[in-house]
């Protein structure tokens, strides 16, 4: 791992760290809400399912943010729009801490989804256009696991701070994500590929939309692929803390500790499979990780002891995020140069939209069957793993394609 970083110049390293930091803190802010579902429902005297609609709204508004911020990044550059993204989602996170009722809270989560939706595509474009082609699989794996780093940070905040500050205090803490803007402003340079692609500077909204529709088959395939990927991650992660608390009665500290263990597995899985994809190809690595998740289901969903649930969570997320670690490289390699800041992120978030009702649906089925989250999680994971293998197999490979703009 160190050898990969030694090959980077200082501008390459700073651009990569900015993208990684932006995605990590974005995920931190998202998962703070996931960990707070039960506490929010208790304060507002409603069901967990009603509060989980906030997860749906976040996911539903992410495609709009991906399209708007992606277009801005094509027109004005990756770096300034990444800063705008970070400020936006941090401001909404702070406002959420002061929501007086459920309706306001849900409206703010929709706004958060809009801001969150733009970050992944813009940050990935900045990083992958700046980095060399060699080692792209490894860097893709670590970059995508910024999502896991955010989940890990949220787990730690929940385990250590929740009993002291409550759910509102957790939102205040996580809004400090805005400080990343200072680093981007003074330490990060613009993507050299964007700077060299003069046509992108003049692109109008109509021209960008025309470029997207011109690559409609690619967009549709990527949306289908990302729908499977998002079902794979959200279906295995979003309700796991609720599953531990509602079905097993675990306290916040133990729930957070198990989440930390499983996210360590996720981080390692993303790095390992990302690096492996350099040798066996993106498609084979994705399908291998998805296939290996299937035998992990019994330990992950049906264990009774905290230790075995932690082991199952570790192994499951090693595979889930192992597959996900390949996504930034795979999507950017498959995307045409003229719309690289838009198409991967837009497809990613449309895939999110397709699966945006998953958390409320899973919660509703579980609550209707005596809070039996285990069975719902197991069936969901088995179905989406098989679907991901099939859709990945149907796609093409563009391993180590040169990434240019315009």
NULO-829800 format. One record per residue (C-alpha): residue number from 1; x, y, z. Coordinates in steps of 0.1 Angstrom, whole numbers. Layout:
<sites>
<site NUM; <X; Y; Z>>,
...
</sites>
This chain:
<sites>
<site 1; <0; 0; 0>>,
<site 2; <28; 24; 9>>,
<site 3; <45; 17; -25>>,
<site 4; <14; 29; -43>>,
<site 5; <14; 62; -24>>,
<site 6; <51; 67; -30>>,
<site 7; <45; 69; -67>>,
<site 8; <22; 100; -63>>,
<site 9; <33; 136; -67>>,
<site 10; <22; 161; -40>>,
<site 11; <-6; 175; -62>>,
<site 12; <-19; 140; -69>>,
<site 13; <-18; 131; -32>>,
<site 14; <-36; 162; -21>>,
<site 15; <-63; 158; -48>>,
<site 16; <-68; 122; -37>>,
<site 17; <-70; 130; 0>>,
<site 18; <-96; 158; -8>>,
<site 19; <-118; 134; -26>>,
<site 20; <-114; 107; 0>>,
<site 21; <-121; 132; 28>>,
<site 22; <-152; 146; 11>>,
<site 23; <-167; 112; 6>>,
<site 24; <-158; 100; 41>>,
<site 25; <-174; 130; 58>>,
<site 26; <-204; 128; 35>>,
<site 27; <-209; 92; 46>>,
<site 28; <-203; 102; 83>>,
<site 29; <-232; 127; 80>>,
<site 30; <-255; 102; 63>>,
<site 31; <-248; 74; 88>>,
<site 32; <-253; 96; 118>>,
<site 33; <-290; 97; 107>>,
<site 34; <-290; 59; 103>>,
<site 35; <-277; 54; 138>>,
<site 36; <-303; 78; 152>>,
<site 37; <-335; 63; 138>>,
<site 38; <-346; 48; 171>>,
<site 39; <-338; 79; 192>>,
<site 40; <-355; 102; 167>>,
<site 41; <-386; 81; 166>>,
<site 42; <-388; 81; 204>>,
<site 43; <-385; 119; 206>>,
<site 44; <-411; 126; 179>>,
<site 45; <-434; 98; 192>>,
<site 46; <-436; 80; 159>>,
<site 47; <-424; 47; 144>>,
<site 48; <-389; 38; 131>>,
<site 49; <-405; 32; 97>>,
<site 50; <-417; 69; 96>>,
<site 51; <-383; 82; 105>>,
<site 52; <-367; 58; 80>>,
<site 53; <-385; 78; 53>>,
<site 54; <-356; 102; 58>>,
<site 55; <-333; 76; 43>>,
<site 56; <-356; 73; 13>>,
<site 57; <-357; 111; 8>>,
<site 58; <-319; 113; 10>>,
<site 59; <-314; 87; -16>>,
<site 60; <-343; 100; -38>>,
<site 61; <-328; 135; -41>>,
<site 62; <-292; 124; -47>>,
<site 63; <-296; 120; -85>>,
<site 64; <-308; 157; -87>>,
<site 65; <-276; 167; -68>>,
<site 66; <-254; 145; -90>>,
<site 67; <-268; 161; -122>>,
<site 68; <-266; 197; -109>>,
<site 69; <-233; 196; -92>>,
<site 70; <-219; 174; -120>>,
<site 71; <-228; 200; -146>>,
<site 72; <-213; 227; -125>>,
<site 73; <-181; 207; -122>>,
<site 74; <-179; 203; -160>>,
<site 75; <-184; 240; -164>>,
<site 76; <-164; 255; -135>>,
<site 77; <-140; 228; -125>>,
<site 78; <-139; 199; -100>>,
<site 79; <-122; 217; -72>>,
<site 80; <-145; 247; -65>>,
<site 81; <-177; 225; -69>>,
<site 82; <-163; 200; -44>>,
<site 83; <-159; 228; -19>>,
<site 84; <-195; 239; -26>>,
<site 85; <-206; 203; -20>>,
<site 86; <-189; 200; 13>>,
<site 87; <-202; 233; 26>>,
<site 88; <-237; 224; 15>>,
<site 89; <-240; 190; 32>>,
<site 90; <-224; 203; 64>>,
<site 91; <-248; 232; 66>>,
<site 92; <-278; 210; 62>>,
<site 93; <-264; 186; 88>>,
<site 94; <-262; 214; 113>>,
<site 95; <-297; 225; 106>>,
<site 96; <-310; 190; 111>>,
<site 97; <-298; 192; 148>>,
<site 98; <-324; 219; 154>>,
<site 99; <-354; 203; 136>>,
<site 100; <-385; 209; 157>>,
<site 101; <-406; 181; 142>>,
<site 102; <-406; 151; 119>>,
<site 103; <-418; 171; 88>>,
<site 104; <-390; 196; 91>>,
<site 105; <-365; 168; 97>>,
<site 106; <-376; 149; 66>>,
<site 107; <-374; 181; 45>>,
<site 108; <-339; 187; 57>>,
<site 109; <-329; 151; 48>>,
<site 110; <-341; 157; 13>>,
<site 111; <-319; 188; 11>>,
<site 112; <-290; 167; 25>>,
<site 113; <-296; 141; -3>>,
<site 114; <-293; 169; -29>>,
<site 115; <-259; 180; -15>>,
<site 116; <-247; 145; -9>>,
<site 117; <-256; 134; -44>>,
<site 118; <-230; 157; -61>>,
<site 119; <-200; 148; -40>>,
<site 120; <-192; 113; -52>>,
<site 121; <-191; 121; -89>>,
<site 122; <-172; 154; -85>>,
<site 123; <-147; 140; -60>>,
<site 124; <-141; 108; -80>>,
<site 125; <-135; 128; -112>>,
<site 126; <-110; 151; -94>>,
<site 127; <-91; 121; -80>>,
<site 128; <-91; 97; -109>>,
<site 129; <-83; 124; -135>>,
<site 130; <-53; 135; -114>>,
<site 131; <-39; 100; -105>>,
<site 132; <-18; 79; -129>>,
<site 133; <-34; 48; -145>>,
<site 134; <-11; 25; -126>>,
<site 135; <-26; 14; -93>>,
<site 136; <-60; 28; -102>>,
<site 137; <-77; -3; -88>>,
<site 138; <-61; 1; -55>>,
<site 139; <-68; 39; -53>>,
<site 140; <-104; 32; -64>>,
<site 141; <-108; 6; -36>>,
<site 142; <-96; 30; -9>>,
<site 143; <-115; 60; -24>>,
<site 144; <-148; 41; -23>>,
<site 145; <-141; 29; 12>>,
<site 146; <-143; 66; 22>>,
<site 147; <-180; 56; 26>>,
<site 148; <-169; 29; 51>>,
<site 149; <-145; 53; 68>>,
<site 150; <-176; 76; 73>>,
<site 151; <-196; 47; 86>>,
<site 152; <-167; 38; 110>>,
<site 153; <-165; 74; 122>>,
<site 154; <-203; 74; 127>>,
<site 155; <-200; 42; 147>>,
<site 156; <-173; 57; 169>>,
<site 157; <-193; 89; 175>>,
<site 158; <-224; 69; 183>>,
<site 159; <-206; 45; 207>>,
<site 160; <-188; 73; 225>>,
<site 161; <-209; 104; 223>>,
<site 162; <-246; 94; 219>>,
<site 163; <-253; 88; 256>>,
<site 164; <-238; 122; 264>>,
<site 165; <-251; 145; 237>>,
<site 166; <-281; 126; 222>>,
<site 167; <-290; 125; 185>>,
<site 168; <-291; 163; 181>>,
<site 169; <-256; 166; 195>>,
<site 170; <-243; 140; 171>>,
<site 171; <-256; 161; 142>>,
<site 172; <-238; 192; 156>>,
<site 173; <-205; 172; 159>>,
<site 174; <-207; 158; 124>>,
<site 175; <-214; 193; 108>>,
<site 176; <-177; 200; 115>>,
<site 177; <-172; 183; 81>>,
<site 178; <-172; 219; 67>>,
<site 179; <-136; 223; 79>>,
<site 180; <-124; 201; 50>>,
<site 181; <-131; 231; 27>>,
<site 182; <-100; 249; 42>>,
<site 183; <-78; 220; 31>>,
<site 184; <-92; 219; -4>>,
<site 185; <-89; 257; -7>>,
<site 186; <-53; 259; 2>>,
<site 187; <-39; 224; -6>>,
<site 188; <-56; 211; -37>>,
<site 189; <-51; 219; -74>>,
<site 190; <-76; 216; -102>>,
<site 191; <-78; 183; -122>>,
<site 192; <-51; 186; -150>>,
<site 193; <-75; 167; -173>>,
<site 194; <-102; 192; -168>>,
<site 195; <-78; 221; -172>>,
<site 196; <-65; 206; -205>>,
<site 197; <-100; 200; -218>>,
<site 198; <-110; 235; -229>>,
<site 199; <-143; 224; -245>>,
<site 200; <-156; 214; -211>>,
<site 201; <-152; 250; -199>>,
<site 202; <-177; 263; -223>>,
<site 203; <-202; 234; -221>>,
<site 204; <-238; 247; -216>>,
<site 205; <-265; 228; -198>>,
<site 206; <-281; 218; -231>>,
<site 207; <-248; 205; -245>>,
<site 208; <-241; 185; -214>>,
<site 209; <-276; 170; -214>>,
<site 210; <-272; 162; -251>>,
<site 211; <-239; 144; -243>>,
<site 212; <-257; 123; -217>>,
<site 213; <-286; 113; -239>>,
<site 214; <-261; 105; -267>>,
<site 215; <-246; 78; -244>>,
<site 216; <-280; 65; -233>>,
<site 217; <-272; 28; -236>>,
<site 218; <-241; 33; -214>>,
<site 219; <-262; 53; -189>>,
<site 220; <-289; 27; -187>>,
<site 221; <-265; -1; -181>>,
<site 222; <-247; 18; -154>>,
<site 223; <-280; 27; -137>>,
<site 224; <-289; -10; -136>>,
<site 225; <-255; -19; -123>>,
<site 226; <-256; 8; -96>>,
<site 227; <-291; -2; -86>>,
<site 228; <-277; -37; -78>>,
<site 229; <-247; -22; -60>>,
<site 230; <-269; 2; -39>>,
<site 231; <-292; -26; -29>>,
<site 232; <-261; -46; -20>>,
<site 233; <-248; -20; 4>>,
<site 234; <-279; -3; 17>>,
<site 235; <-297; -36; 21>>,
<site 236; <-269; -49; 43>>,
<site 237; <-259; -18; 62>>,
<site 238; <-287; 8; 68>>,
<site 239; <-308; -13; 91>>,
<site 240; <-281; -34; 108>>,
<site 241; <-278; -10; 138>>,
<site 242; <-316; -11; 142>>,
<site 243; <-315; -49; 138>>,
<site 244; <-289; -51; 167>>,
<site 245; <-310; -28; 189>>,
<site 246; <-345; -40; 182>>,
<site 247; <-341; -77; 177>>,
<site 248; <-312; -84; 200>>,
<site 249; <-317; -55; 225>>,
<site 250; <-281; -43; 223>>,
<site 251; <-272; -10; 240>>,
<site 252; <-258; 19; 218>>,
<site 253; <-222; 12; 230>>,
<site 254; <-223; -24; 219>>,
<site 255; <-241; -16; 187>>,
<site 256; <-215; 10; 178>>,
<site 257; <-187; -14; 187>>,
<site 258; <-201; -41; 164>>,
<site 259; <-205; -16; 136>>,
<site 260; <-168; -6; 140>>,
<site 261; <-157; -42; 136>>,
<site 262; <-178; -47; 105>>,
<site 263; <-165; -15; 90>>,
<site 264; <-129; -25; 95>>,
<site 265; <-138; -56; 75>>,
<site 266; <-154; -33; 48>>,
<site 267; <-123; -11; 46>>,
<site 268; <-100; -40; 42>>,
<site 269; <-123; -57; 17>>,
<site 270; <-124; -26; -5>>,
<site 271; <-87; -22; -6>>,
<site 272; <-80; -59; -12>>,
<site 273; <-106; -64; -40>>,
<site 274; <-97; -30; -55>>,
<site 275; <-60; -41; -58>>,
<site 276; <-71; -76; -70>>,
<site 277; <-91; -60; -98>>,
<site 278; <-57; -47; -112>>,
<site 279; <-48; -84; -118>>,
<site 280; <-80; -102; -127>>,
<site 281; <-101; -74; -141>>,
<site 282; <-129; -52; -127>>,
<site 283; <-158; -76; -136>>,
<site 284; <-142; -108; -122>>,
<site 285; <-133; -91; -90>>,
<site 286; <-169; -77; -85>>,
<site 287; <-185; -111; -92>>,
<site 288; <-161; -129; -70>>,
<site 289; <-168; -106; -40>>,
<site 290; <-206; -108; -46>>,
<site 291; <-204; -146; -48>>,
<site 292; <-184; -149; -16>>,
<site 293; <-210; -129; 3>>,
<site 294; <-236; -156; 0>>,
<site 295; <-220; -182; 24>>,
<site 296; <-216; -154; 50>>,
<site 297; <-254; -148; 53>>,
<site 298; <-261; -174; 82>>,
<site 299; <-234; -161; 104>>,
<site 300; <-242; -124; 97>>,
<site 301; <-280; -126; 100>>,
<site 302; <-288; -155; 123>>,
<site 303; <-261; -155; 150>>,
<site 304; <-272; -148; 185>>,
<site 305; <-241; -138; 204>>,
<site 306; <-225; -103; 200>>,
<site 307; <-191; -119; 191>>,
<site 308; <-205; -141; 163>>,
<site 309; <-226; -112; 149>>,
<site 310; <-195; -90; 149>>,
<site 311; <-175; -118; 130>>,
<site 312; <-204; -122; 106>>,
<site 313; <-206; -84; 100>>,
<site 314; <-169; -82; 94>>,
<site 315; <-169; -110; 68>>,
<site 316; <-201; -98; 51>>,
<site 317; <-189; -62; 48>>,
<site 318; <-155; -74; 36>>,
<site 319; <-173; -89; 6>>,
<site 320; <-199; -62; 1>>,
<site 321; <-174; -33; 2>>,
<site 322; <-149; -55; -16>>,
<site 323; <-172; -54; -46>>,
<site 324; <-179; -17; -41>>,
<site 325; <-142; -8; -40>>,
<site 326; <-140; -14; -77>>,
<site 327; <-169; 10; -85>>,
<site 328; <-150; 44; -89>>,
<site 329; <-125; 30; -113>>,
<site 330; <-150; 8; -132>>,
<site 331; <-176; 36; -137>>,
<site 332; <-150; 62; -147>>,
<site 333; <-134; 38; -172>>,
<site 334; <-167; 30; -187>>,
<site 335; <-178; 67; -190>>,
<site 336; <-171; 89; -220>>,
<site 337; <-146; 117; -214>>,
<site 338; <-170; 146; -221>>,
<site 339; <-194; 137; -193>>,
<site 340; <-171; 120; -167>>,
<site 341; <-180; 144; -139>>,
<site 342; <-217; 138; -146>>,
<site 343; <-223; 103; -160>>,
<site 344; <-208; 81; -132>>,
<site 345; <-223; 102; -104>>,
<site 346; <-256; 105; -121>>,
<site 347; <-258; 68; -128>>,
<site 348; <-247; 61; -92>>,
<site 349; <-274; 82; -78>>,
<site 350; <-301; 70; -101>>,
<site 351; <-292; 35; -89>>,
<site 352; <-297; 49; -54>>,
<site 353; <-331; 63; -64>>,
<site 354; <-342; 29; -77>>,
<site 355; <-334; 14; -43>>,
<site 356; <-344; 44; -22>>,
<site 357; <-374; 27; -6>>,
<site 358; <-354; -3; 6>>,
<site 359; <-349; 9; 42>>,
<site 360; <-386; 17; 48>>,
<site 361; <-397; -14; 30>>,
<site 362; <-374; -37; 50>>,
<site 363; <-384; -20; 82>>,
<site 364; <-421; -24; 74>>,
<site 365; <-418; -61; 67>>,
<site 366; <-397; -67; 98>>,
<site 367; <-421; -47; 121>>,
<site 368; <-450; -66; 106>>,
<site 369; <-433; -99; 116>>,
<site 370; <-424; -91; 152>>,
<site 371; <-393; -71; 144>>,
<site 372; <-377; -101; 126>>,
<site 373; <-350; -81; 108>>,
<site 374; <-328; -112; 104>>,
<site 375; <-349; -129; 78>>,
<site 376; <-355; -97; 59>>,
<site 377; <-318; -89; 58>>,
<site 378; <-309; -125; 47>>,
<site 379; <-334; -127; 19>>,
<site 380; <-325; -92; 6>>,
<site 381; <-288; -99; 6>>,
<site 382; <-291; -133; -12>>,
<site 383; <-313; -118; -40>>,
<site 384; <-292; -87; -47>>,
<site 385; <-259; -106; -46>>,
<site 386; <-271; -129; -74>>,
<site 387; <-285; -99; -93>>,
<site 388; <-252; -81; -91>>,
<site 389; <-233; -111; -104>>,
<site 390; <-256; -113; -134>>,
<site 391; <-256; -76; -143>>,
<site 392; <-219; -73; -139>>,
<site 393; <-213; -103; -162>>,
<site 394; <-235; -87; -189>>,
<site 395; <-214; -55; -190>>,
<site 396; <-180; -47; -206>>,
<site 397; <-145; -42; -193>>,
<site 398; <-124; -11; -198>>,
<site 399; <-95; -19; -175>>,
<site 400; <-69; 10; -171>>,
<site 401; <-85; 31; -198>>,
<site 402; <-68; 65; -201>>,
<site 403; <-89; 92; -185>>,
<site 404; <-91; 125; -204>>,
<site 405; <-116; 153; -206>>,
<site 406; <-132; 168; -238>>,
</sites>
